[in-house]
Every structure is written in structure tokens, then in C-alpha cells.
Amino acid sequence: MRYQISGKQIDIGTALQTHVQTELDGIVQKYAGRPTDANVVFSKSAHEYNCEVTVHLSTGLNASAKAKETEIYAAFDSCSAKMEKQLRRYKRRLKDHHKDRSQPVELFGASSYILASDTASSDEVEPETLQPIIVAEMETNIPSLSVGEAVMQMELAGAPVLVFRNEGKDGVNVVYRREDGNIGWIDP
């Protein structure tokens, strides 16, 4: 498994890197089986250390966890405990959904845009054009999944919405978390 362990405006020592690799290897090998890479980012906010871990699995699923503690090792340990709980909870679902999948999830390229928010008040002049201002443009991948796999991927990533290509109908679909806590599915 490839590791990318970094710190935002803090130095990460070799002892911490070794600790992270050892702990994540144990957790991921126990519950996930075939991880491809892991991204661990440490940062400091006032007196607390933040730890964000994202593990990419060969099936195309991503598991992520975040934690805050007053010490950097405690922040990682808390984050790894969340990751372990998450992977343990979904282990049977991962096995059931991917038992007959022989190939990894197919990914399709797409463009992703970030638009400037419209902060014009009633006193200001109206803009000349109604075209939105594009702040950032980047590439993103759209996975080809079943609806169950898409819901599982969204929950594992902790995301509020997931756009995916439906394997059954070969069209672009969306799953999202509703305000009442249920999952919504848009199938155009």
C-alpha cells in the first residue's frame, strides 16, 4: 500500500510516519483486504491537532475519517479508531457487494467547476451578464456502480451527495442524504 503522510504547516517526524503506517496496515488488512493507497494529513488548529485519513480501496471505494485531539498521536489514534469502526461496520456489505465483481470499479472522467457565490445585495448594480463566474475547474472521476454500492460509497466517504454511473441502466444517477436522514436517489 502506498502512503502519503503530510502535515499542513507542521513537521511530521519519522516516528509518527512509522506509527501511522503500522497502525493503518493492521486495520486495513484486517477489514478491507486490498487497499491501494492512503492519504494522511495532519494540521494544527489553535491547541488541537487535526488528523484526516482517506484510504482508497481497489474496488474503487474510499473510506475516510477525521479526528481532533490535543496531542498528535492521540489525534491519529482517534482517527484510526473511527476508520476501524467504519470498515468493521461495512465489512460484510463490502464482501456481499463485491463478491462477484472481478474487476475494479470503472471510472469515467468529468469536469468539475466551482462557481463564485452571488453576493450582490439590492443596493449594488446588476451584473452585465447572468453567466456564473468560474473560480476553479478540475477533473473528477465518476464511478460506475450499482445503487447499493453508491450508497455505501457515499456513507464511507462521509459525503452528502454522490454522482455515479448506474451499472444497471447505464445512465448518470445521484444519491444524496436527505434532511430527514434517509437516502434519496435521482434516476433521470
N, C-alpha and C positions, 0 to 999 in steps of 0.2 A: 504494500500500500504506500502511495506517495503522500508525504506530509508537507504542508505549507504552514509553518508556525511563525507568526509575526506579532509585533507589538506596535501599537499606534503611539508614537512619541514616548515609548519606554523600551528599555533594553531587555531582551529575553536571553537568559543565560542557558548554557548547555545542560545544566542540571534540570531546569524546568522543561526544556525540549525533550530530554530523555524520559522524564516523568510522564509527559503528555503522550509520547509515542508508546511507552509501555502500557499505560492505562487504556488508551484507545484501542491498541491492538487486542488486549484482553476482552474488552467489551464488544467490539465489533466482530471479532472472530467467533465469540460465543453466540451472538444472536443473529448476525447478518450473513456471515459466510464469505461473500465475495465482494469486499469493498474495493473501490478503485483509488480514491484519494480522499484526504481530509484537509480541511482548512480551519485553522485555529487562530483566532485574533484576540489578543489581549489589549486592553486600554485602561486608562485611569480616569476617573471622574471624581474630582474632589478627593475624598478619603477612601473611595471604593475602587476596587479593581473589577473590570468587566471582562467576561470571557464569552466568546461566541464560537461555537463549534458547528461545522457543517460537514457531514460525511456523505459522499456520493457513492452509491452502490452500483454494481454492474448492471442491475436490472433497470437503471435509469431513475430510480427513486433517490430522493435526498432526505436525510434526517438532520434536523438542526435543533440546537438548544442554546440558551443564553442564561447566564447567572451573574450575580454581583455579590461580592464579599469584601471584607476589609483587608484580607491578605490574598496574594495572587494564587498561591497553591490551593487555598480554600475555595477561591472562585472557580478554578478549573475542576476541583473535586466535586463541587456542587453541580457544575455544568455536566460533568461526565455522569453523575448520578441521574440527572434528568434524561440524558441521552440513553443510558442503560434502561431506565424505566420505559421510555418511549419505544425502544427497539424490542424490549421484552413484551410489551403490550401488543405490538403488531407482528410478532414473530410468526404466529400461526396464520395471520392474514397474509403475510408476505409469502409464506410457503404455499398456501392454498391458491393465491392468485397467480403465482409464477411457477407452479409445478409443471404445467405443460408448455411454458414459454421456453423455447430452446435458444432464441436469440435475444440480445438486449433490446430494450425499447428503442424504436426507430424515432429519430429526431428530425424535424423539419425546420429550416431557417426562416426567420421572420424579422421584420423591423420593429423596433420598439422606440417610441418617442416620448419625451417629457415636454409638456406644454406649459407655458407661463400662465400663472393664475391671473384671472381678470380682477384686478384690484381697483378698477376705476369707480369712483364714487359719483354721485349725482351732480356734484359741482364741476367735475372735470369735463373736458371736451370729449366727445365721442370719437373713437378711433376712425381712421380713414377707411380701413377695411375690416371685415369681420373674420378674416383668416387668423387662426391662432398663431402665436409666436412659438416656434420650436426651440426649446432651450437645449435639449440633448437628443441625440439619435444614436442608437446602438443596435447590435444584433442580439437576438434571443432565439432560443430553441423551443419548438412546440412538440411535445412528446406525443406519440401515437399509443394511446392507452384505452382500456375498457373504462366504463363509468366507475366501477368499483375501484380500479387501480387509481383513477384520477382523484377520487375522494380520499383514498389512503395517502396519495402523494401530497395532496393539499394539507391534510392533517399532520403528516410527518414534517412537512416544511413549516407548519405554523402560518401558512399564508391565508389571507381572507378570500382569495379567488385563484382559480387555475384555468387557463385556456389550454385545451388539448384537442388532438385529432381523434375522433371516435373510431376505434378499430372495427366496430360492427357496422357502422353506416358510412364510414369514410368521409365524414364531414367534420368541420370545426365545431366544438362544443365548449361550454363553460360550466364549471361547478363553482359554487360560492357559498359562504356561510351567511345565513340569514340572520336578521336581528333577533328572532325568537330562538336561535341556537341550532336550528335544523339546517340541512344542506339543500341548496337549490341547484337545479340542473337546467341549463338552457340548451335546447336541441333545436336549432333553426331548421 
